[in-house]
Amino acid sequence: MHAVIIRLTAAPGRFDDVKALAADLVMPAYVERTARGAYILTNCERAEVLVLVLYATQAEADSIESGEVLRSLRKNCLDLLACGPTTEAFEVLVGTMSSAPGSSLNGDLLAFLSEISRTL
């Protein structure tokens, strides 16, 4: 499994607009493209929105950089952003999409997100 993280840093006073942008534009567009899962993480103190999308293959994850959503963000939404959107790709070594009680992998996705946040 592979993950792509898209970082959106809001321009002053535009944090709520960037959160809405992630929910209304970014997430549906990625979920429609064979995504295995997607999350929006926000940090209001840094005015940042991270969009984490999980894909089954490296090729699917690699297609994000050349995708229409990022082109549209770079072209049409720069007034909302303090800087252009950035992307980073990761290989997911261990994780689960289920937090079922008793699962031996329960919580590994949270550990993965924590590890990623330390590298960003």
C-alpha positions in Angstrom: 0.0 0.0 0.0 1.2 3.6 -0.7 0.2 6.9 0.8 0.3 10.4 -0.6 0.2 13.4 1.6 -0.9 16.8 0.2 0.0 19.8 2.3 -2.2 22.9 2.0 -1.0 26.0 4.0 -3.7 28.6 4.2 -3.1 32.3 3.4 -3.9 34.6 6.4 -7.6 34.5 7.2 -8.3 31.7 4.7 -8.0 28.6 7.0 -11.7 27.8 7.0 -11.8 28.2 3.2 -8.9 25.8 2.8 -10.6 23.2 5.0 -13.7 23.5 2.9 -11.6 23.2 -0.2 -10.1 20.0 1.0 -13.5 18.6 1.9 -15.4 19.8 -1.2 -12.8 19.5 -3.9 -9.8 17.4 -2.9 -11.3 14.5 -1.1 -14.0 13.5 -3.5 -11.6 13.8 -6.4 -9.1 11.4 -4.8 -11.7 9.0 -3.4 -13.1 8.5 -6.9 -9.6 7.4 -8.1 -9.2 4.0 -6.7 -8.2 5.3 -3.3 -8.2 2.8 -0.5 -8.8 5.5 2.1 -8.5 9.2 2.7 -8.2 11.5 5.7 -8.1 15.2 6.2 -5.9 16.4 9.1 -6.0 20.0 10.2 -3.8 22.2 12.4 -5.4 25.6 13.0 -2.3 27.0 14.8 -0.2 26.5 11.7 -3.1 27.0 9.3 -2.3 23.7 7.6 -4.5 21.0 6.1 -3.0 17.6 5.3 -4.8 15.3 3.0 -3.7 11.7 3.4 -4.8 9.3 0.6 -4.0 5.6 0.6 -3.5 3.7 -2.7 -3.0 0.0 -3.5 -0.1 0.6 -5.9 2.9 2.9 -6.4 1.6 3.7 -9.9 -1.7 5.0 -8.5 0.1 7.1 -5.9 2.5 8.4 -8.5 -0.4 9.6 -10.7 -1.3 12.3 -8.1 1.4 14.7 -9.0 0.3 14.9 -12.6 -3.4 14.7 -11.7 -6.1 17.2 -12.5 -6.8 18.1 -8.9 -3.3 19.4 -8.2 -3.3 21.3 -11.5 -6.6 22.9 -10.6 -5.4 23.8 -7.1 -2.2 25.3 -8.5 -4.1 27.3 -11.1 -7.3 28.3 -9.4 -6.9 28.3 -5.7 -3.6 30.1 -5.0 -5.4 33.0 -3.5 -6.4 30.7 -0.6 -2.9 29.3 -0.1 0.2 30.9 1.5 2.2 28.7 -0.8 1.5 26.1 -3.5 0.3 22.7 -2.5 3.1 20.2 -1.9 2.9 16.4 -2.1 5.0 13.6 -0.5 4.7 9.9 -1.2 5.3 7.1 1.3 5.1 3.3 1.3 2.8 1.9 4.0 4.6 -0.9 5.6 2.0 -1.9 8.3 -1.4 -0.6 8.9 -5.1 -1.4 9.1 -8.2 0.3 7.9 -10.2 -1.2 10.7 -10.1 -0.4 14.3 -12.0 -3.5 15.3 -11.6 -4.4 18.9 -9.1 -7.2 19.4 -7.4 -6.6 16.0 -3.7 -7.4 16.3 -3.1 -4.4 14.0 -5.4 -2.0 15.9 -3.8 1.4 16.1 -1.0 0.9 13.6 -2.5 3.5 11.2 -2.4 6.1 14.1 1.3 5.2 14.6 1.9 5.6 10.9 0.3 9.1 10.9 2.3 10.0 14.0 5.5 8.9 12.3 4.6 10.9 9.2 3.9 14.0 11.2 7.4 13.9 12.7 8.9 13.9 9.2 6.9 16.8 7.7 
